[in-house]
Amino acid sequence: MTIKSKSTLMLSVLVTIWGATFPFEKMVLVHLSPFTLNFYRFLLADLFILFLFFPKIKSDLKFVWKEGTLLGTFISVAYILQTWGLTYTTSSKSGFITALYIVLIPFFSLVIEKTRLNFSVFFSLGMASLGIYLSEMNGNAFRLNTGDLMTIGCAVAFAIHVVLTTGVTRKLEEKYIALTFFQMGFITLANLPFYIVNFSKDSWHLNDVTLILFISFFASFLALIMQMKYQKNVGTVPSAFIYAGEPISAAVFSYLLLKDHFSKVQIVGFSLIIISAILTHLKAEKD
């Protein structure tokens, strides 16, 4: 197995992890504010990585702080705007707009990385966009409100973060552990003021602690390490189409764990996302 094939496989596992945690997040948010979830999720993730990799973090941190600040800023803004926007809009609209970062990535890659966008990329982007819309909005009409505008900002921040990640991790090579630690610490501190304002409204249950530990370890600690390690080997645009599989993974696990059901329109949307990802991967392999 080539490095690129292995990295593609690992990013697919990453997307599966992201999707698998979606129903757990929905369970936690019944009792806790999104800012509480974000704060503890990344605080615990940072403690995990610090405990396991302290010598490596200590030796590499001085080499990654500039790039870590850059990536940490964009990913922190993305999480805050997504969380804040969710208080003014529906979860389906939030999911749809957030997932549009997949569509934005190639355009930011064009500007930042000077990549070329050919017809096959535009065709796949159009198919993925339609698939995301059908899967998240179920064909319903879309009208913008304040929360939606915040979530658009979130999608832009996520897209820029993904594009910058490729160049930064290629430059820093094997220093991805310290880079991950720095970013998660950044997200924790960015969410702290919002957590302080909202924590009095929380209603903790024992099950919430277990779920946050799971989300923290798998969807934050493990997932961000995988992204920092493997995305650079796949490339920005092909990685974007792999990340488009997150709504599909979330749907599968929501069905298994929460007994959610999906319409024929949503299933068509999932199918279009899968086809767009396959077409992009085949084109990348030819190149």
VEXZAGU-786131 format. One record per atom (N, C-alpha, C): residue in three letters; z, y, x. Coordinates in steps of 0.02 Angstrom, whole numbers, padded with zeros to 5 digits, always signed. Example, Ala and Ser with C-alpha at 12.3 -4.5 7.8 and 13.67 -1.06 7.14 Angstrom:
ALA+00390-00284+00660ALA+00390-00225+00615ALA+00390-00165+00660SER+00354-00112+00642SER+00357-00053+00684SER+00394+00002+00645
This chain:
MET+00000-00060+00042MET+00000+00000+00000MET+00000+00062+00044THR-00046+00108+00031THR-00051+00169+00070THR+00007+00217+00053ILE+00017+00266+00097ILE+00070+00315+00085ILE+00058+00353+00020LYS-00006+00370+00007LYS-00022+00407-00055LYS-00009+00364-00116SER-00027+00300-00113SER-00017+00255-00170SER+00058+00245-00183LYS+00096+00236-00129LYS+00168+00228-00136LYS+00200+00291-00165SER+00177+00348-00142SER+00204+00412-00166SER+00187+00422-00240THR+00126+00403-00259THR+00106+00407-00330THR+00151+00363-00373LEU+00165+00304-00348LEU+00209+00258-00385LEU+00279+00288-00392MET+00305+00317-00338MET+00372+00345-00339MET+00376+00406-00386LEU+00323+00447-00388LEU+00323+00503-00435LEU+00320+00478-00507SER+00286+00422-00517SER+00284+00392-00584SER+00354+00368-00605VAL+00391+00340-00557VAL+00460+00320-00569VAL+00502+00382-00585LEU+00490+00436-00547LEU+00525+00499-00558LEU+00515+00524-00630VAL+00453+00523-00653VAL+00438+00546-00721VAL+00472+00501-00773THR+00475+00437-00759THR+00509+00390-00804THR+00584+00408-00808ILE+00614+00424-00752ILE+00684+00444-00750ILE+00695+00507-00791TRP+00653+00557-00780TRP+00659+00620-00818TRP+00656+00606-00893GLY+00608+00566-00913GLY+00601+00551-00984GLY+00659+00511-01012ALA+00685+00465-00971ALA+00740+00422-00994ALA+00803+00461-01008THR+00812+00517-00971THR+00873+00556-00981THR+00869+00603-01041PHE+00809+00613-01068PHE+00801+00659-01124PHE+00846+00642-01184PRO+00848+00579-01207PRO+00893+00563-01264PRO+00966+00572-01246PHE+00984+00561-01182PHE+01054+00571-01162PHE+01072+00646-01165GLU+01025+00688-01144GLU+01036+00760-01148GLU+01046+00782-01221LYS+01005+00754-01265LYS+01012+00772-01336LYS+01081+00752-01363MET+01108+00695-01340MET+01174+00674-01361MET+01228+00722-01336VAL+01222+00743-01273VAL+01271+00788-01243VAL+01270+00856-01277LEU+01210+00881-01294LEU+01204+00948-01321LEU+01229+00954-01393VAL+01247+00898-01423VAL+01280+00900-01489VAL+01349+00932-01482HIS+01382+00920-01424HIS+01451+00943-01414HIS+01457+01001-01364LEU+01410+01006-01318LEU+01416+01054-01263LEU+01357+01102-01263SER+01367+01161-01234SER+01313+01209-01228SER+01265+01186-01173PRO+01202+01206-01177PRO+01154+01188-01124PRO+01175+01213-01055PHE+01209+01271-01053PHE+01231+01297-00989PHE+01286+01255-00958THR+01329+01227-01001THR+01380+01181-00976THR+01348+01118-00946LEU+01298+01092-00982LEU+01262+01034-00957LEU+01230+01049-00889ASN+01194+01105-00885ASN+01161+01123-00822ASN+01211+01132-00765PHE+01267+01166-00779PHE+01316+01180-00727PHE+01346+01115-00698TYR+01371+01072-00741TYR+01403+01011-00717TYR+01352+00961-00690ARG+01294+00960-00720ARG+01242+00914-00698ARG+01224+00926-00624PHE+01214+00989-00606PHE+01194+01004-00537PHE+01253+01010-00490LEU+01311+01029-00515LEU+01371+01030-00473LEU+01387+00959-00449LEU+01387+00911-00495LEU+01401+00842-00477LEU+01346+00814-00432ALA+01283+00832-00446ALA+01228+00808-00404ALA+01236+00833-00332ASP+01257+00896-00325ASP+01268+00923-00258ASP+01326+00887-00223LEU+01377+00869-00260LEU+01433+00832-00231LEU+01411+00762-00209PHE+01368+00730-00249PHE+01341+00664-00231PHE+01304+00668-00164ILE+01258+00716-00159ILE+01216+00720-00100ILE+01257+00742-00039LEU+01307+00785-00050LEU+01350+00807+00005LEU+01391+00749+00032PHE+01416+00707-00013PHE+01457+00649+00007PHE+01415+00598+00046LEU+01354+00587+00023LEU+01312+00534+00053LEU+01275+00557+00116PHE+01259+00621+00120PHE+01216+00644+00175PHE+01244+00704+00213PHE+01310+00710+00216PHE+01340+00770+00246PHE+01315+00784+00318PRO+01313+00734+00364PRO+01290+00749+00432PRO+01219+00776+00434LYS+01174+00747+00393LYS+01105+00770+00393LYS+01099+00840+00363ILE+01137+00853+00310ILE+01136+00920+00280ILE+01162+00972+00329LYS+01216+00955+00363LYS+01247+01001+00411LYS+01198+01019+00467SER+01160+00970+00491SER+01114+00983+00547SER+01050+01019+00526ASP+01028+01009+00463ASP+00964+01035+00441ASP+00968+01099+00400LEU+01028+01116+00375LEU+01034+01171+00327LEU+01008+01237+00356LYS+01020+01248+00421LYS+01000+01312+00451LYS+00924+01319+00455PHE+00887+01262+00449PHE+00815+01264+00453PHE+00782+01273+00384VAL+00820+01264+00331VAL+00789+01263+00264VAL+00813+01319+00218TRP+00858+01362+00241TRP+00888+01409+00194TRP+00838+01459+00166LYS+00789+01480+00204LYS+00739+01528+00178LYS+00697+01495+00124GLU+00669+01436+00139GLU+00628+01401+00090GLU+00671+01376+00032GLY+00733+01357+00047GLY+00779+01335-00006GLY+00794+01391-00055THR+00802+01452-00028THR+00813+01510-00071THR+00753+01523-00115LEU+00694+01517-00087LEU+00632+01528-00125LEU+00625+01478-00182LEU+00630+01414-00165LEU+00624+01361-00216LEU+00682+01364-00265GLY+00742+01376-00239GLY+00801+01379-00282GLY+00797+01435-00333THR+00768+01492-00313THR+00761+01548-00359THR+00716+01530-00418PHE+00658+01501-00404PHE+00611+01485-00458PHE+00637+01429-00503ILE+00668+01378-00475ILE+00692+01324-00517ILE+00753+01346-00558SER+00794+01391-00529SER+00852+01417-00566SER+00829+01460-00625VAL+00780+01503-00612VAL+00753+01545-00666VAL+00724+01502-00721ALA+00689+01448-00701ALA+00659+01403-00750ALA+00711+01371-00795TYR+00764+01345-00766TYR+00816+01312-00806TYR+00853+01361-00851ILE+00867+01421-00825ILE+00903+01471-00865ILE+00861+01495-00924LEU+00797+01510-00911LEU+00754+01534-00965LEU+00741+01479-01017GLN+00735+01417-00994GLN+00726+01361-01041GLN+00788+01353-01085THR+00846+01355-01054THR+00908+01346-01091THR+00921+01405-01138TRP+00911+01465-01113TRP+00922+01525-01154TRP+00872+01527-01212GLY+00809+01512-01196GLY+00758+01513-01248GLY+00770+01463-01302LEU+00801+01406-01284LEU+00813+01353-01333LEU+00861+01376-01388THR+00901+01427-01374THR+00948+01452-01425THR+00912+01493-01478TYR+00848+01512-01465TYR+00810+01553-01512TYR+00749+01518-01541THR+00735+01457-01518THR+00676+01422-01542THR+00693+01349-01555THR+00644+01311-01579THR+00657+01240-01594THR+00646+01198-01532SER+00674+01137-01533SER+00667+01093-01475SER+00594+01071-01465SER+00557+01063-01521SER+00487+01042-01515SER+00445+01097-01482LYS+00456+01160-01502LYS+00419+01215-01471LYS+00440+01224-01399SER+00504+01216-01385SER+00528+01222-01316SER+00496+01168-01273GLY+00493+01107-01299GLY+00462+01052-01261GLY+00389+01064-01249PHE+00354+01090-01300PHE+00282+01104-01293PHE+00269+01158-01241ILE+00305+01214-01246ILE+00293+01270-01200ILE+00313+01251-01129THR+00370+01217-01121THR+00392+01197-01055THR+00341+01151-01022ALA+00314+01104-01061ALA+00266+01056-01034ALA+00201+01089-01013LEU+00189+01151-01037LEU+00128+01186-01017LEU+00128+01206-00943TYR+00185+01197-00909TYR+00186+01209-00837TYR+00136+01163-00802ILE+00122+01105-00833ILE+00072+01058-00806ILE+00004+01093-00804VAL-00012+01129-00856VAL-00077+01163-00861VAL-00080+01223-00813LEU-00023+01256-00802LEU-00022+01315-00760LEU-00025+01297-00685ILE-00002+01238-00667ILE+00002+01220-00596ILE-00064+01227-00559PRO-00121+01200-00585PRO-00184+01207-00548PRO-00204+01279-00536PHE-00189+01324-00583PHE-00209+01394-00574PHE-00166+01429-00522PHE-00101+01413-00520PHE-00059+01440-00466PHE-00077+01408-00399SER-00098+01345-00402SER-00120+01311-00340SER-00183+01345-00313LEU-00227+01367-00358LEU-00288+01403-00339LEU-00270+01467-00301VAL-00220+01502-00325VAL-00200+01566-00295VAL-00161+01556-00231ILE-00112+01510-00233ILE-00065+01502-00177ILE-00093+01456-00123GLU-00122+01400-00144GLU-00146+01350-00095GLU-00222+01354-00082LYS-00256+01397-00120LYS-00329+01405-00114LYS-00367+01340-00129THR-00340+01300-00175THR-00375+01238-00194THR-00434+01255-00239ARG-00481+01207-00244ARG-00539+01216-00287ARG-00527+01181-00353LEU-00549+01213-00407LEU-00544+01183-00474LEU-00614+01168-00499ASN-00632+01103-00502ASN-00698+01085-00527ASN-00696+01069-00601PHE-00753+01050-00627PHE-00758+01037-00699PHE-00711+00981-00722SER-00704+00929-00681SER-00662+00873-00701SER-00589+00893-00710VAL-00566+00941-00668VAL-00497+00966-00674VAL-00489+01004-00740PHE-00537+01048-00754PHE-00533+01087-00817PHE-00537+01041-00878PHE-00579+00989-00874PHE-00585+00942-00929PHE-00519+00906-00940SER-00488+00883-00885SER-00424+00848-00889SER-00369+00894-00913LEU-00371+00958-00891LEU-00322+01006-00913LEU-00326+01018-00988GLY-00387+01024-01013GLY-00396+01033-01085GLY-00371+00973-01125MET-00385+00913-01099MET-00362+00853-01133MET-00286+00848-01131ALA-00256+00864-01074ALA-00183+00862-01068ALA-00150+00914-01113SER-00180+00974-01116SER-00152+01027-01159SER-00151+01006-01232LEU-00208+00978-01255LEU-00212+00954-01324LEU-00161+00898-01335GLY-00156+00853-01286GLY-00108+00798-01293GLY-00036+00822-01297ILE-00019+00871-01256ILE+00049+00899-01258ILE+00063+00932-01325TYR+00013+00970-01349TYR+00021+01004-01414TYR+00031+00953-01470LEU-00010+00902-01473LEU-00005+00852-01527LEU+00060+00812-01522SER+00082+00797-01461SER+00142+00756-01453SER+00206+00795-01467GLU+00206+00860-01450GLU+00266+00900-01459GLU+00268+00936-01526MET+00210+00964-01546MET+00208+01005-01608MET+00184+00965-01668ASN+00158+00905-01656ASN+00137+00861-01710ASN+00084+00894-01754GLY+00044+00938-01723GLY-00010+00971-01760GLY+00011+01031-01801ASN+00075+01051-01797ASN+00100+01107-01837ASN+00077+01174-01808ALA+00076+01225-01851ALA+00056+01292-01829ALA+00107+01320-01779PHE+00083+01362-01734PHE+00126+01388-01681PHE+00130+01464-01686ARG+00191+01491-01689ARG+00202+01563-01691ARG+00255+01581-01639LEU+00240+01633-01601LEU+00285+01653-01547LEU+00346+01692-01573ASN+00405+01678-01543ASN+00464+01719-01554ASN+00496+01734-01487THR+00553+01766-01487THR+00586+01785-01424THR+00601+01724-01380GLY+00627+01671-01411GLY+00642+01610-01373GLY+00580+01580-01342ASP+00524+01584-01378ASP+00462+01557-01351ASP+00439+01596-01290LEU+00447+01662-01292LEU+00428+01703-01234LEU+00470+01687-01173MET+00535+01675-01184MET+00579+01654-01129MET+00555+01587-01101THR+00536+01542-01145THR+00515+01476-01122THR+00448+01479-01086ILE+00405+01526-01104ILE+00343+01537-01066ILE+00360+01557-00994GLY+00410+01601-00988GLY+00433+01619-00921GLY+00459+01559-00883CYS+00493+01514-00919CYS+00518+01451-00889CYS+00460+01410-00863ALA+00406+01403-00903ALA+00348+01363-00883ALA+00315+01392-00821VAL+00310+01458-00818VAL+00281+01491-00760VAL+00323+01477-00698ALA+00389+01482-00704ALA+00434+01470-00647ALA+00430+01398-00624PHE+00429+01350-00671PHE+00422+01280-00652PHE+00356+01267-00615ALA+00302+01297-00640ALA+00236+01287-00610ALA+00235+01313-00538ILE+00261+01374-00528ILE+00262+01402-00460ILE+00306+01360-00415HIS+00363+01334-00441HIS+00407+01292-00401HIS+00370+01229-00377VAL+00332+01198-00422VAL+00295+01137-00403VAL+00243+01152-00349VAL+00206+01207-00358VAL+00155+01225-00309VAL+00186+01240-00241LEU+00239+01279-00240LEU+00271+01297-00177LEU+00303+01236-00143THR+00325+01188-00184THR+00358+01128-00157THR+00312+01090-00109THR+00248+01084-00126THR+00202+01047-00084THR+00198+01077-00014GLY+00187+01143-00010GLY+00181+01176+00055GLY+00246+01176+00094VAL+00301+01189+00059VAL+00367+01192+00092VAL+00386+01124+00121THR+00378+01071+00082THR+00399+01005+00106THR+00353+00979+00161ARG+00290+00999+00161ARG+00246+00981+00217ARG+00267+01017+00281LYS+00289+01079+00273LYS+00312+01118+00331LYS+00377+01091+00359LEU+00424+01074+00315LEU+00490+01053+00337LEU+00495+00977+00349GLU+00443+00940+00332GLU+00438+00869+00345GLU+00498+00830+00320GLU+00540+00804+00364GLU+00595+00759+00344GLU+00660+00794+00327LYS+00657+00859+00316LYS+00719+00897+00300LYS+00728+00904+00224TYR+00700+00857+00186TYR+00701+00863+00113TYR+00771+00854+00084ILE+00816+00820+00120ILE+00884+00810+00094ILE+00921+00877+00091ALA+00919+00914+00146ALA+00952+00979+00148ALA+00919+01027+00099LEU+00853+01022+00093LEU+00816+01065+00046LEU+00837+01050-00026THR+00848+00987-00042THR+00871+00968-00109THR+00941+00994-00122PHE+00985+00986-00073PHE+01054+01010-00079PHE+01056+01085-00092PHE+01016+01122-00055PHE+01015+01195-00062PHE+00992+01216-00131GLN+00940+01184-00156GLN+00914+01202-00223GLN+00964+01187-00278MET+00996+01128-00275MET+01043+01110-00328MET+01104+01156-00326GLY+01125+01176-00267GLY+01179+01225-00262GLY+01160+01291-00292PHE+01098+01310-00281PHE+01072+01373-00308PHE+01073+01371-00385ILE+01050+01315-00414ILE+01049+01308-00487ILE+01121+01310-00515THR+01167+01277-00481THR+01237+01277-00503THR+01266+01347-00506LEU+01256+01386-00453LEU+01282+01454-00451LEU+01248+01499-00502ALA+01183+01489-00513ALA+01146+01530-00560ALA+01170+01519-00632ASN+01191+01457-00647ASN+01214+01441-00715ASN+01288+01457-00726LEU+01325+01470-00671LEU+01397+01482-00677LEU+01416+01539-00724PRO+01385+01598-00718PRO+01403+01653-00764PRO+01392+01635-00838PHE+01336+01601-00852PHE+01321+01582-00921PHE+01370+01529-00946TYR+01390+01485-00901TYR+01440+01433-00919TYR+01507+01466-00935ILE+01528+01515-00896ILE+01592+01548-00907ILE+01593+01582-00976VAL+01537+01612-00995VAL+01533+01646-01060VAL+01534+01597-01118ASN+01506+01537-01109ASN+01496+01491-01164ASN+01543+01432-01167PHE+01583+01418-01114PHE+01620+01355-01112PHE+01673+01349-01166SER+01698+01406-01192SER+01751+01403-01243SER+01726+01372-01309LYS+01660+01370-01318LYS+01631+01341-01379LYS+01619+01266-01372ASP+01631+01238-01312ASP+01618+01167-01301ASP+01670+01123-01334SER+01648+01064-01354SER+01693+01014-01383SER+01682+00948-01347TRP+01720+00937-01294TRP+01709+00880-01250TRP+01729+00814-01283HIS+01689+00762-01270HIS+01704+00693-01289HIS+01698+00650-01226LEU+01734+00594-01225LEU+01732+00550-01166LEU+01661+00528-01150ASN+01622+00515-01201ASN+01554+00492-01192ASN+01511+00545-01156ASP+01528+00609-01166ASP+01490+00663-01133ASP+01498+00659-01057VAL+01557+00641-01034VAL+01570+00636-00962VAL+01526+00582-00932THR+01523+00525-00965THR+01482+00469-00941THR+01408+00488-00938LEU+01385+00520-00992LEU+01314+00539-00996LEU+01296+00591-00943ILE+01340+00640-00931ILE+01327+00691-00881ILE+01325+00660-00811LEU+01369+00612-00798LEU+01368+00577-00734LEU+01302+00542-00723PHE+01277+00510-00777PHE+01213+00475-00773PHE+01156+00524-00760ILE+01154+00578-00800ILE+01102+00629-00793ILE+01104+00661-00724SER+01165+00675-00701SER+01174+00707-00636SER+01147+00664-00579PHE+01165+00600-00581PHE+01145+00556-00525PHE+01070+00541-00526PHE+01045+00522-00584PHE+00975+00499-00587PHE+00925+00556-00595ALA+00937+00601-00644ALA+00887+00653-00660ALA+00891+00714-00615SER+00946+00722-00579SER+00954+00781-00535SER+00955+00760-00462PHE+01007+00724-00441PHE+01014+00703-00371PHE+00954+00660-00348LEU+00944+00604-00381LEU+00891+00558-00361LEU+00821+00586-00373ALA+00811+00617-00431ALA+00745+00640-00450ALA+00720+00697-00404LEU+00764+00745-00389LEU+00741+00801-00347LEU+00728+00778-00276ILE+00766+00731-00251ILE+00753+00702-00185ILE+00684+00670-00184MET+00668+00632-00236MET+00604+00599-00241MET+00546+00649-00243GLN+00555+00703-00280GLN+00503+00754-00283GLN+00494+00787-00215MET+00548+00804-00181MET+00544+00836-00116MET+00513+00790-00063LYS+00523+00725-00071LYS+00498+00677-00021LYS+00426+00657-00033TYR+00406+00647-00095TYR+00342+00614-00109TYR+00287+00660-00134GLN+00303+00717-00164GLN+00250+00758-00193GLN+00199+00781-00141LYS+00221+00796-00081LYS+00176+00822-00030LYS+00122+00772-00011ASN+00136+00707-00020ASN+00088+00655-00002ASN+00035+00645-00056VAL+00050+00665-00117VAL+00004+00657-00173VAL-00039+00719-00182GLY-00010+00778-00170GLY-00046+00840-00181GLY-00023+00873-00246THR-00032+00938-00250THR-00005+00976-00306THR-00037+00958-00373VAL-00103+00962-00377VAL-00137+00951-00442VAL-00129+00879-00466PRO-00142+00828-00425PRO-00130+00759-00449PRO-00057+00747-00470SER-00010+00778-00435SER+00061+00771-00454SER+00073+00801-00523ALA+00040+00857-00537ALA+00048+00890-00601ALA+00031+00843-00659PHE-00023+00805-00651PHE-00043+00761-00705PHE+00003+00700-00711ILE+00035+00682-00656ILE+00086+00629-00660ILE+00146+00656-00699TYR+00165+00718-00685TYR+00222+00748-00720TYR+00209+00756-00795ALA+00145+00758-00814ALA+00127+00763-00885ALA+00150+00701-00924GLY+00168+00648-00888GLY+00192+00588-00921GLY+00264+00592-00945GLU+00299+00646-00928GLU+00369+00653-00948GLU+00378+00650-01024PRO+00337+00686-01065PRO+00346+00681-01137PRO+00337+00610-01164ILE+00293+00572-01132ILE+00282+00503-01154ILE+00343+00460-01139SER+00370+00468-01078SER+00430+00431-01060SER+00488+00450-01105ALA+00494+00515-01120ALA+00548+00538-01165ALA+00540+00508-01234ALA+00478+00503-01258ALA+00465+00474-01324ALA+00484+00401-01327VAL+00466+00363-01275VAL+00482+00292-01273VAL+00557+00280-01274PHE+00593+00317-01232PHE+00666+00307-01229PHE+00701+00335-01290SER+00673+00387-01320SER+00702+00413-01382SER+00694+00362-01438TYR+00639+00327-01438TYR+00627+00274-01487TYR+00676+00216-01476LEU+00686+00197-01413LEU+00729+00140-01397LEU+00803+00155-01408LEU+00824+00217-01391LEU+00895+00233-01392LEU+00917+00270-01455LEU+00873+00313-01481LEU+00891+00354-01538LEU+00855+00333-01602LYS+00811+00283-01596LYS+00772+00259-01653LYS+00726+00314-01682ASP+00705+00361-01639ASP+00657+00411-01660ASP+00590+00377-01676HIS+00555+00404-01725HIS+00489+00377-01742HIS+00437+00432-01733PHE+00375+00412-01719PHE+00323+00460-01702PHE+00263+00449-01746SER+00231+00505-01764SER+00174+00502-01809SER+00111+00480-01772LYS+00059+00466-01810LYS-00005+00448-01779LYS-00033+00505-01737VAL-00021+00567-01760VAL-00044+00625-01722VAL-00010+00628-01654GLN+00055+00615-01652GLN+00092+00616-01588GLN+00068+00559-01542ILE+00054+00502-01570ILE+00030+00445-01530ILE-00038+00462-01499VAL-00081+00496-01538VAL-00145+00519-01510VAL-00133+00567-01452GLY-00084+00611-01460GLY-00066+00658-01406GLY-00044+00622-01343PHE-00001+00572-01351PHE+00022+00533-01293PHE-00038+00500-01258SER-00084+00474-01298SER-00143+00440-01270SER-00186+00488-01229LEU-00194+00549-01255LEU-00234+00599-01218LEU-00202+00617-01152ILE-00136+00623-01151ILE-00101+00638-01088ILE-00112+00582-01037ILE-00106+00520-01060ILE-00116+00463-01015ILE-00187+00462-00987ILE-00237+00473-01030ILE-00307+00473-01008ILE-00320+00528-00958SER-00293+00588-00971SER-00303+00644-00925SER-00273+00630-00856ALA-00215+00598-00855ALA-00182+00580-00792ALA-00223+00528-00753ILE-00250+00479-00789ILE-00290+00427-00758ILE-00354+00456-00729LEU-00388+00499-00767LEU-00450+00530-00743LEU-00438+00571-00680THR-00384+00609-00679THR-00367+00650-00621THR-00351+00607-00561HIS-00315+00553-00571HIS-00297+00508-00516HIS-00360+00476-00487LEU-00406+00454-00530LEU-00468+00423-00506LEU-00509+00472-00467LYS-00512+00534-00490LYS-00550+00586-00453LYS-00518+00600-00386ALA-00451+00602-00384ALA-00415+00614-00320ALA-00428+00557-00271GLU-00431+00495-00296GLU-00443+00438-00253GLU-00513+00442-00221LYS-00562+00465-00261LYS-00630+00472-00234LYS-00634+00525-00180ASP-00596+00580-00191ASP-00595+00634-00142ASP-00560+00614-00078
